[in-house]
Amino acid sequence: MGVQDPHVPLVGRAADLSFLRSLATQVSAGTGAALWLEGEPGVGKSSLVAAALAQAGQLGCCIHWAAADEFSARSPLRVMLSCLNVDADSPDPRRSSIVRRLRGEPVPDELTGADPVLSAMEELLSLVDELCNGQPRIFVVDDMQWADEPSLITWHRLTQVVEQLPLLLIAISRPAPLQPVVSQLRNRVRLRGQVVQVSPLTEEEIALLVRDLVNAAPGPRLLRLAARASGNPLYAKELVTALLAERLVVREGGQAEVTDEAADGVAPSLASLLHHRLVFLAPPVLEMLGTAALLGPEFFVTDLAASLQTPASSLLTGLRQALATGLLTERGPALAFRHPLIRHVLHDSLPSALRPVLHRQIARVLAETGAPPERVAEQLLAMPTPTDRPTLDWIAAEAPALVYRVPHVAAELLERVIDEGVGTGSDQQNTVLLCLAKAYFRTGQREKAERRAWEVLERVSESEAVADVRWTLTRILYSAGRPDQARAVIDQALSHPCLSLKWQARFKALFAMHQRSDTGDLVAADHGAQQAFDLAASCGDRFAMGYALCVQWLVDSVRRDHAAALRTIDRALAVLDERAEHEDLRSWVLENKVFTLHNLDRLNDAETARRIAVDNAQRSDSGRMGPNIGSAVHDFWCGHWDDALASLNSIDAHSPEVTHFGLRERGPTLLYHGVSALIASHRDEREAAQTHLEAGLQQPLSSISDWENYDFLLAAQAVGAERCGSLHKAVELLSTLLDPRPGQMTLVHQWLPTLVRLAVETGDRTTAEAAFTSCAAEAAREKTPARANAATRHCRGLLEKDSGLLLATAEYYAGVGRTFERAQALEDAAVLLAAQNRRQDARSALTEATSLYEALGATWDIRRADTRVRPHGIRRGARGPRPRVSVGWESLSPTELKVARLVAMGKSNPEVAADLFLSRRTVQTHVSHILVKLGVHSRVEIATEAMRHPEGPQADAQ
């Protein structure tokens, strides 16, 4: 049977165990199956199988267990013989004859000249068939990667007939890469059975293991050390055991914590133990891995070859060995150490005096070979202090690129240079100081960024440098919500007598944007944008040209000339290129295009533009989050509410990235809380709605842009008031939208059908007519009839009690893809049809509306719809909304289902993001939601659940 390894905890692995038990149950019922279980050494594959089969022993299955080793390949059929208890001393003459046949001894009835191995294989297969006729069987082979070829062939033959026998075949192996013959067998098992990876332990499971080992609650430093094992229970146990042996763990107040001596290192005994696990590697391979450890947790083969000053081809043998033994793993185009602990030991095995020299040498080599600057910067950060002149020259030259590509790394590196006082008072240090301010800004450290920017402004005098500092300072101040101070800095910049045309154009474009946002003066903003564009065109500054066109887009959009806005934004896209300096602006431009296409009711084109925006973010070196708030608004109206929330949950609403680093107003913060609150309100999730309402309503409303992003919060408040029976309060709240400020872009029409409905229900005919008039006026302003025109028809249908017009409007919404508005129009039509005693038509419209609401999870809307038709004697059958499933596979949204299936295919978050055109952060949020809904702890468990729910018509329909 095998002995369960004592180092592997089974706590928290109920999903794995139940999965194996279910297969055993299937076999006991007479249906066979094949399973290939794989995972890195030490994750407890064998003990998991042993524990699961021990619990399944009462099912009446006979269990056969064998373990291969590195010497198995030298003895034909050794593994299968062991599994079937076949040896020369067996009392079963049939078994003993098989052994004699393999030894070449004469066997009665054996044909002369027959291949003894082939003959033994046939005899073993016949034996298995007979054994299964007597009792269900479970065959387990551990370390299948070492099995001999005849045993593998026999196993393959069994997988071909396993479905006809009460036989469960379980192969346990290390992960790929495997020997070709083993890999082929694994792939065939995938075709006929299942290949499942055993996951490392989660952080919570590692914490439980550590707690058991130290007999106390582990402290944060001890847990951080244990995390270096990357979930490998064997390594975690060895690490903690070594710490205990070295007396580097102290217990106090019921908590166990490591001493200061151990906090940043590895206990000598553990280092020795891990080194012992590496002795099978040849010295050149160990030397190569030591250099790779200096490159970081992940590294590129080209960088390793350059660092070793050797051709990449000469590293192939060593790298293949490291991959095959599980020391390294592939991670996209790079290689990575599977365990940080192993890398740490390899790194620390180098003499401490030598490591800084090697890091400096690697940095120089990488810089000379043209490696990306962030990889050079990581080597410089590994040195005590990069103070020599060539290094400082490189840092000053590459600092602008580092700020955009890796702002956190740039901030740490530049901060160290400044703190050391290198080049004090020089132009080079001023450059570094300004880049440090920019790095702080991009990492959300606004106060530090502002302090450094003011410091640089006091030190520089050259006009271009002064303009650059003021530009940065203006964006910092504007992103922080201090527009008055930002405008003062703009005025100072524009008054400088030596300001170049480039900076004149940029500051004029920024000032024009402020004019529209802060005062609503469209004429002035339009004029300023045109001036800025002409100046930018005269000096060839593409950034300023694109920025001026963004301001023009704002003006076009406020004027409801969406066709012109689309032309303007396409011009901006044509002007901007892929350079890092354009990245923030290009991201905003792409988000603007999604917004404009949405306003034109070209929702499919808007989705295509959104995907381009996400792809643009993924391809950027800075790892931007993508257009998440814009995506959330788009998904809200399209009825993809779970996706909208995933986008919102993946961002920090207070990050400067939300304002595209000060290039636009702070309104998206209000929109973030507004969309979240409105979805929660419609879903009757009152606590979540209240949380977002309170956070949103605390935001200041100091500019036109603040007010135009306030509408979702108002709508959420109105839903709450209506739910509490305060219809007059809801009317009062929404009525504030009828008096927009000059230059305000708010798409008032999208809320006016609700206002008309509420006003009619409260008998407030005056407000209902005012809302209709306002909607009609906005529709008249649309140069290309689209959203506002549809909303006007919706309002007219409510005001004139025209159910036919409402149904036609619902049909229009269906055609363009506006799910939520379609449901609202159908609900309103159902109420009118019921009042007209057209019961069948009313019930049909109501059923369709509630079906759409159910897909959205809009439980409040379902309850409201049922309540509105009830006085007319209309019932849908089952009363009230069906409870929204919150756990299990059925609770996954359509996008979550897609993510889960891609995860089950072994795809990483970046790969899933690329396949689904989502930002990586959004995919991470989806994966987190899936884990919670399924009640599992790892991606492997997600894959297991996916295998239990194969795709079919129902899944496809979702």
Helices and strands as residue ranges (DSSP letters): H 14-28, E 33-38, H 45-55, G 57-59, E 62-67, G 72-74, H 78-83, H 93-103, H 116-134, E 137-142, G 144-146, H 149-161, G 162-164, E 167-173, H 180-192, E 194-197, H 203-214, E 217-218, H 220-227, H 233-245, E 249-252, E 255-258, H 260-263, H 268-276, H 283-295, E 298-299, H 301-308, G 312-315, H 316-324, E 328-331, E 334-337, H 340-348, H 354-368, H 373-381, H 389-405, H 407-419, H 427-442, H 446-459, H 463-479, H 483-494, H 501-514, I 515-519, H 522-539, H 542-558, H 562-575, G 580-582, H 583-599, H 603-619, H 628-638, H 641-649, G 656-659, H 667-682, H 686-697, H 704-708, H 711-723, H 727-735, G 736-738, G 748-751, H 752-761, H 765-781, H 787-799, H 803-816, H 819-835, H 839-856, H 859-869, G 870-872, G 889-891, H 894-904, H 909-916, H 920-934, H 939-948, H 953-957
